[in-house]
Amino acid sequence: MTLLYEDGNALAGPLGEIFAVDLTVAIQRCAGCDRTGPLATLRVYRHAPGLVARCPGCDSVVLRLVRTPDAAFLNLTGTLNLKIPLSPSAQTPV
Amino acid sequence: MARAAVSGRLGGRLTWRGARLVERRDETPNARTLVFEVPDWPGHLAGQHVDVRLTAEDGYQAVRSYSLAAPGDGDRVALTVQRVPDGEVSPYLTEGLSIGDSVELRGPLGGWFVWRPTERDPVLLVAGGSGIVPLMAMLRERRSAGSRVPFRLIYSVRTPQDTFYADELRVPQPGDGGLDVSYVFTRTAPDGVARAAARIGLADVNSGGWPAEFEPNCFVCGPTGFVETVADILVALGHDARRVKTERFGPSGG
Protein backbone atom coordinates (compact mmCIF):
# COMPACT_ATOMS: atom_id res chain seq x y z
CA MET A 1 0.00 0.00 0.00
CA THR A 2 2.86 2.34 0.76
CA LEU A 3 3.73 2.54 -2.93
CA LEU A 4 0.38 3.87 -4.01
CA TYR A 5 1.07 7.52 -3.52
CA GLU A 6 2.52 10.43 -5.44
CA ASP A 7 4.10 13.66 -4.30
CA GLY A 8 2.21 16.82 -3.55
CA ASN A 9 3.48 18.08 -6.91
CA ALA A 10 0.46 16.26 -8.31
CA LEU A 11 -1.82 18.77 -6.57
CA ALA A 12 -0.58 21.62 -8.76
CA GLY A 13 -3.21 21.17 -11.47
CA PRO A 14 -6.25 20.47 -9.29
CA LEU A 15 -5.39 23.33 -6.90
CA GLY A 16 -4.44 25.63 -9.76
CA GLU A 17 -8.02 25.44 -10.89
CA ILE A 18 -9.04 27.14 -7.63
CA PHE A 19 -6.14 29.36 -6.56
CA ALA A 20 -4.34 32.04 -8.51
CA VAL A 21 -0.93 31.20 -7.02
CA ASP A 22 0.95 27.91 -7.04
CA LEU A 23 0.09 26.41 -3.66
CA THR A 24 2.50 23.46 -4.05
CA VAL A 25 5.37 25.75 -2.98
CA ALA A 26 3.45 26.94 0.10
CA ILE A 27 4.85 25.73 3.43
CA GLN A 28 2.30 23.56 5.18
CA ARG A 29 2.24 22.98 8.94
CA CYS A 30 0.72 19.66 10.02
CA ALA A 31 -1.84 19.81 12.81
CA GLY A 32 -0.89 16.26 13.81
CA CYS A 33 2.88 16.49 14.29
CA ASP A 34 3.78 20.14 13.66
CA ARG A 35 5.98 19.20 10.70
CA THR A 36 6.50 21.95 8.16
CA GLY A 37 7.38 21.53 4.50
CA PRO A 38 6.26 22.47 1.01
CA LEU A 39 2.87 21.14 -0.03
CA ALA A 40 4.82 19.47 -2.87
CA THR A 41 6.34 17.05 -0.33
CA LEU A 42 3.02 15.64 0.92
CA ARG A 43 1.97 12.13 -0.04
CA VAL A 44 -0.98 12.19 -2.37
CA TYR A 45 -3.34 9.26 -2.76
CA ARG A 46 -5.68 9.16 -5.72
CA HIS A 47 -7.52 5.92 -5.07
CA ALA A 48 -10.07 7.67 -2.88
CA PRO A 49 -12.97 9.71 -4.18
CA GLY A 50 -10.86 12.74 -5.01
CA LEU A 51 -7.35 13.46 -3.79
CA VAL A 52 -6.13 12.79 -0.26
CA ALA A 53 -2.83 14.23 0.94
CA ARG A 54 -1.08 12.86 4.01
CA CYS A 55 1.78 14.23 6.07
CA PRO A 56 5.03 12.35 5.31
CA GLY A 57 5.96 12.78 8.98
CA CYS A 58 2.96 11.31 10.81
CA ASP A 59 0.68 10.05 8.01
CA SER A 60 -2.21 12.26 9.12
CA VAL A 61 -4.66 13.34 6.45
CA VAL A 62 -3.90 17.03 5.93
CA LEU A 63 -5.78 17.89 2.75
CA ARG A 64 -8.70 16.46 0.85
CA LEU A 65 -9.91 17.71 -2.50
CA VAL A 66 -12.98 16.41 -4.27
CA ARG A 67 -14.06 17.79 -7.61
CA THR A 68 -17.64 17.42 -8.76
CA PRO A 69 -18.92 18.68 -12.11
CA ASP A 70 -19.89 22.06 -10.65
CA ALA A 71 -17.86 22.51 -7.45
CA ALA A 72 -14.65 21.68 -5.62
CA PHE A 73 -14.67 20.57 -1.97
CA LEU A 74 -11.44 21.38 -0.17
CA ASN A 75 -10.93 20.15 3.39
CA LEU A 76 -7.85 21.29 5.31
CA THR A 77 -8.75 19.98 8.77
CA GLY A 78 -5.32 18.41 9.33
CA THR A 79 -3.43 21.52 8.25
CA LEU A 80 -2.68 24.13 10.91
CA ASN A 81 -1.62 26.77 8.42
CA LEU A 82 -0.11 27.49 5.04
CA LYS A 83 2.65 29.99 4.42
CA ILE A 84 2.15 31.12 0.85
CA PRO A 85 5.07 32.89 -0.87
CA LEU A 86 3.94 36.05 -2.63
CA SER A 87 5.81 38.55 -4.71
CA PRO A 88 6.57 41.71 -2.66
CA SER A 89 5.25 43.87 -5.48
CA ALA A 90 1.82 42.32 -5.07
CA GLN A 91 1.72 43.27 -1.39
CA THR A 92 -1.55 44.59 -0.05
CA PRO A 93 -1.70 45.69 3.61
CA VAL A 94 -4.15 43.61 5.61
CA MET B 1 -4.31 45.12 -11.22
CA ALA B 2 -1.26 43.47 -12.69
CA ARG B 3 -0.21 40.39 -10.82
CA ALA B 4 3.44 39.44 -10.54
CA ALA B 5 4.49 36.03 -11.75
CA VAL B 6 4.80 33.59 -8.88
CA SER B 7 6.83 30.45 -9.23
CA GLY B 8 6.81 30.44 -12.97
CA ARG B 9 3.10 30.76 -13.39
CA LEU B 10 1.81 33.98 -14.77
CA GLY B 11 -1.05 35.06 -12.55
CA GLY B 12 -4.59 33.96 -12.87
CA ARG B 13 -6.23 30.61 -12.48
CA LEU B 14 -5.43 27.78 -14.78
CA THR B 15 -7.45 27.25 -17.86
CA TRP B 16 -7.50 24.48 -20.40
CA ARG B 17 -5.85 25.44 -23.66
CA GLY B 18 -6.06 23.81 -27.03
CA ALA B 19 -2.80 22.12 -28.04
CA ARG B 20 -2.13 20.97 -31.60
CA LEU B 21 0.36 18.20 -32.28
CA VAL B 22 3.03 19.51 -34.66
CA GLU B 23 5.82 16.98 -34.33
CA ARG B 24 6.47 13.55 -32.89
CA ARG B 25 9.45 11.26 -32.64
CA ASP B 26 10.06 7.83 -31.21
CA GLU B 27 12.28 7.59 -28.16
CA THR B 28 11.89 3.85 -27.57
CA PRO B 29 9.49 1.22 -28.94
CA ASN B 30 7.05 2.32 -26.20
CA ALA B 31 7.65 6.02 -25.81
CA ARG B 32 7.23 9.03 -28.02
CA THR B 33 8.07 12.69 -27.74
CA LEU B 34 5.11 14.83 -28.73
CA VAL B 35 5.57 18.48 -29.57
CA PHE B 36 2.44 20.61 -29.29
CA GLU B 37 1.78 24.14 -30.36
CA VAL B 38 -0.13 25.99 -27.65
CA PRO B 39 -1.15 29.55 -28.60
CA ASP B 40 -0.15 32.12 -25.93
CA TRP B 41 1.79 29.57 -23.88
CA PRO B 42 3.13 31.61 -20.91
CA GLY B 43 6.49 29.81 -20.74
CA HIS B 44 7.68 27.34 -18.09
CA LEU B 45 10.56 26.23 -15.91
CA ALA B 46 12.55 23.03 -16.31
CA GLY B 47 10.94 20.34 -14.16
CA GLN B 48 7.37 21.55 -14.44
CA HIS B 49 4.52 19.43 -15.74
CA VAL B 50 1.20 19.85 -17.50
CA ASP B 51 -2.15 18.13 -17.26
CA VAL B 52 -3.52 16.70 -20.50
CA ARG B 53 -7.26 16.22 -20.90
CA LEU B 54 -9.00 14.02 -23.43
CA THR B 55 -12.73 14.16 -24.01
CA ALA B 56 -14.61 11.25 -25.58
CA GLU B 57 -17.58 11.73 -27.87
CA ASP B 58 -19.94 10.84 -25.04
CA GLY B 59 -18.40 13.56 -22.86
CA TYR B 60 -16.28 11.24 -20.72
CA GLN B 61 -13.05 12.96 -19.73
CA ALA B 62 -9.69 11.65 -18.59
CA VAL B 63 -6.83 13.77 -17.25
CA ARG B 64 -3.20 12.75 -16.83
CA SER B 65 -0.08 14.65 -15.81
CA TYR B 66 3.02 14.66 -18.00
CA SER B 67 6.36 16.32 -17.45
CA LEU B 68 7.64 18.86 -19.93
CA ALA B 69 10.67 17.40 -21.70
CA ALA B 70 12.36 20.59 -22.87
CA PRO B 71 12.73 24.22 -21.84
CA GLY B 72 10.30 26.79 -23.12
CA ASP B 73 10.39 27.41 -26.88
CA GLY B 74 7.78 30.04 -27.67
CA ASP B 75 4.40 28.41 -28.14
CA ARG B 76 5.90 24.94 -28.39
CA VAL B 77 5.85 22.43 -25.57
CA ALA B 78 7.35 18.95 -25.69
CA LEU B 79 6.18 15.96 -23.67
CA THR B 80 7.58 12.45 -23.74
CA VAL B 81 4.89 9.88 -23.12
CA GLN B 82 5.49 6.27 -22.22
CA ARG B 83 2.72 3.97 -23.38
CA VAL B 84 1.11 2.15 -20.47
CA PRO B 85 -0.44 -0.98 -22.04
CA ASP B 86 -3.77 -0.84 -20.18
CA GLY B 87 -3.78 2.93 -19.89
CA GLU B 88 -6.67 5.16 -20.84
CA VAL B 89 -4.70 8.12 -22.12
CA SER B 90 -1.14 7.18 -23.02
CA PRO B 91 -1.99 4.67 -25.80
CA TYR B 92 -4.09 7.35 -27.46
CA LEU B 93 -1.38 9.99 -27.14
CA THR B 94 1.36 7.72 -28.45
CA GLU B 95 -0.58 5.78 -31.10
CA GLY B 96 -3.88 7.47 -31.84
CA LEU B 97 -2.88 11.09 -32.15
CA SER B 98 -1.80 12.33 -35.60
CA ILE B 99 -0.03 15.50 -36.61
CA GLY B 100 -2.59 18.31 -36.60
CA ASP B 101 -4.81 16.66 -33.96
CA SER B 102 -5.59 18.55 -30.80
CA VAL B 103 -5.87 17.80 -27.10
CA GLU B 104 -6.46 20.09 -24.14
CA LEU B 105 -3.64 21.02 -21.85
CA ARG B 106 -3.23 23.15 -18.73
CA GLY B 107 -0.07 24.43 -17.12
CA PRO B 108 2.73 24.97 -16.46
CA LEU B 109 2.26 23.25 -13.12
CA GLY B 110 4.36 22.92 -9.98
CA GLY B 111 6.94 25.44 -8.82
CA TRP B 112 8.83 23.16 -6.43
CA PHE B 113 10.43 20.41 -8.53
CA VAL B 114 12.18 22.92 -10.78
CA TRP B 115 15.71 23.94 -11.65
CA ARG B 116 16.55 27.52 -12.62
CA PRO B 117 19.71 28.34 -14.58
CA THR B 118 20.43 31.15 -12.10
CA GLU B 119 21.19 28.51 -9.44
CA ARG B 120 24.85 27.87 -8.65
CA ASP B 121 24.92 24.69 -6.55
CA PRO B 122 25.98 21.41 -8.14
CA VAL B 123 23.09 19.26 -9.29
CA LEU B 124 22.46 15.55 -9.08
CA LEU B 125 19.69 14.12 -11.23
CA VAL B 126 18.52 10.57 -10.57
CA ALA B 127 16.03 9.13 -13.04
CA GLY B 128 14.12 5.86 -12.94
CA GLY B 129 12.68 4.88 -16.33
CA SER B 130 10.49 7.62 -17.78
CA GLY B 131 11.40 9.73 -14.73
CA ILE B 132 14.14 11.03 -17.02
CA VAL B 133 11.69 13.42 -18.71
CA PRO B 134 11.66 16.41 -16.31
CA LEU B 135 15.36 15.87 -15.59
CA MET B 136 16.09 16.01 -19.32
CA ALA B 137 14.33 19.38 -19.37
CA MET B 138 16.79 20.54 -16.68
CA LEU B 139 19.76 19.21 -18.65
CA ARG B 140 18.56 20.92 -21.79
CA GLU B 141 17.87 24.12 -19.88
CA ARG B 142 21.43 24.05 -18.55
CA ARG B 143 22.72 23.64 -22.09
CA SER B 144 20.59 26.31 -23.69
CA ALA B 145 21.23 28.83 -20.90
CA GLY B 146 24.99 28.26 -21.11
CA SER B 147 25.09 27.37 -17.41
CA ARG B 148 28.35 25.87 -16.16
CA VAL B 149 26.88 24.42 -12.99
CA PRO B 150 28.27 20.88 -12.60
CA PHE B 151 25.57 18.29 -13.32
CA ARG B 152 25.58 14.57 -12.76
CA LEU B 153 22.86 12.28 -14.04
CA ILE B 154 22.26 8.73 -12.86
CA TYR B 155 19.80 7.08 -15.22
CA SER B 156 18.26 3.77 -14.25
CA VAL B 157 16.62 1.79 -17.07
CA ARG B 158 15.64 -1.83 -17.56
CA THR B 159 17.59 -2.42 -20.75
CA PRO B 160 19.63 -0.28 -23.14
CA GLN B 161 16.64 -0.25 -25.53
CA ASP B 162 14.56 1.52 -22.88
CA THR B 163 16.83 4.55 -22.81
CA PHE B 164 15.06 7.80 -23.72
CA TYR B 165 17.09 10.47 -25.57
CA ALA B 166 19.81 7.86 -26.05
CA ASP B 167 21.76 9.62 -28.81
CA GLU B 168 21.56 13.02 -27.19
CA LEU B 169 22.87 11.64 -23.91
CA ARG B 170 25.57 9.46 -25.47
CA VAL B 171 27.19 12.17 -27.54
CA PRO B 172 27.97 15.30 -25.50
CA GLN B 173 26.33 18.29 -27.15
CA PRO B 174 27.87 21.77 -27.27
CA GLY B 175 27.41 23.20 -23.78
CA ASP B 176 27.45 19.82 -22.08
CA GLY B 177 30.90 20.29 -20.50
CA GLY B 178 30.62 19.59 -16.79
CA LEU B 179 27.86 17.04 -17.29
CA ASP B 180 28.50 13.43 -16.30
CA VAL B 181 26.06 10.64 -17.12
CA SER B 182 26.07 7.18 -15.61
CA TYR B 183 23.64 4.34 -16.23
CA VAL B 184 22.12 1.69 -14.03
CA PHE B 185 20.65 -1.23 -15.98
CA THR B 186 18.17 -3.21 -13.96
CA ARG B 187 17.27 -6.14 -16.26
CA THR B 188 19.82 -6.38 -19.05
CA ALA B 189 23.14 -4.60 -19.17
CA PRO B 190 24.87 -3.97 -22.51
CA ASP B 191 27.98 -5.95 -23.39
CA GLY B 192 31.15 -4.62 -21.86
CA VAL B 193 29.47 -3.15 -18.81
CA ALA B 194 31.02 -4.62 -15.67
CA ARG B 195 28.08 -3.92 -13.37
CA ALA B 196 25.62 -6.82 -13.39
CA ALA B 197 22.00 -5.86 -14.05
CA ALA B 198 20.38 -5.00 -10.73
CA ARG B 199 18.24 -2.37 -9.11
CA ILE B 200 19.87 0.87 -8.07
CA GLY B 201 21.79 0.67 -4.81
CA LEU B 202 23.94 2.73 -2.50
CA ALA B 203 27.12 2.08 -4.49
CA ASP B 204 25.51 3.43 -7.67
CA VAL B 205 24.35 6.62 -6.00
CA ASN B 206 27.64 7.02 -4.18
CA SER B 207 29.80 6.64 -7.28
CA GLY B 208 27.52 8.46 -9.74
CA GLY B 209 26.54 11.31 -7.46
CA TRP B 210 28.24 14.08 -5.50
CA PRO B 211 29.70 13.89 -2.01
CA ALA B 212 27.19 15.32 0.47
CA GLU B 213 29.75 17.98 1.49
CA PHE B 214 29.33 19.56 -1.95
CA GLU B 215 25.75 20.30 -0.94
CA PRO B 216 24.24 19.51 -4.33
CA ASN B 217 20.59 19.97 -5.14
CA CYS B 218 19.25 16.50 -5.83
CA PHE B 219 16.27 15.82 -8.10
CA VAL B 220 14.87 12.29 -8.08
CA CYS B 221 12.08 11.22 -10.42
CA GLY B 222 10.62 7.83 -11.16
CA PRO B 223 8.18 5.24 -9.89
CA THR B 224 7.33 5.55 -6.20
CA GLY B 225 9.46 2.60 -5.03
CA PHE B 226 12.48 3.85 -6.96
CA VAL B 227 12.17 7.36 -5.60
CA GLU B 228 11.75 6.02 -2.07
CA THR B 229 14.92 3.94 -2.38
CA VAL B 230 17.04 6.72 -3.86
CA ALA B 231 15.82 9.39 -1.43
CA ASP B 232 16.63 7.09 1.51
CA ILE B 233 20.10 6.39 0.09
CA LEU B 234 20.82 10.08 -0.39
CA VAL B 235 19.83 10.91 3.18
CA ALA B 236 21.87 7.93 4.44
CA LEU B 237 24.86 9.30 2.51
CA GLY B 238 24.52 12.54 4.43
CA HIS B 239 22.55 14.71 2.05
CA ASP B 240 20.21 17.22 3.64
CA ALA B 241 16.66 15.95 3.08
CA ARG B 242 15.63 19.49 2.16
CA ARG B 243 17.99 19.33 -0.80
CA VAL B 244 16.44 16.13 -2.09
CA LYS B 245 13.47 16.94 -4.27
CA THR B 246 11.31 14.13 -5.51
CA GLU B 247 8.62 13.52 -8.07
CA ARG B 248 6.93 10.16 -7.94
CA PHE B 249 4.79 8.52 -10.56
CA GLY B 250 1.66 7.30 -8.96
CA PRO B 251 -0.49 4.29 -9.70
CA SER B 252 -2.92 6.35 -11.75
CA GLY B 253 -0.57 6.77 -14.67
CA GLY B 254 -1.48 5.71 -18.13
Interface residues (C-beta under 8 A of the other chain):
Chain A: T2 L3 L4 Y5 E6 D7 G8 N9 A10 A12 G13 G16 E17 I18 F19 A20 V21 D22 T24 V25 P38 L39 A40 T41 V44 R46 H47 P85 L86 S87 S89 A90
Chain B: R3 A4 A5 V6 S7 G8 R9 G11 G12 R13 L14 H49 V50 D51 V63 S65 R106 G107 L109 G110 G111 W112 F113 P223 T224 G225 E228 K245 T246 E247 R248 F249 G250 P251 S252
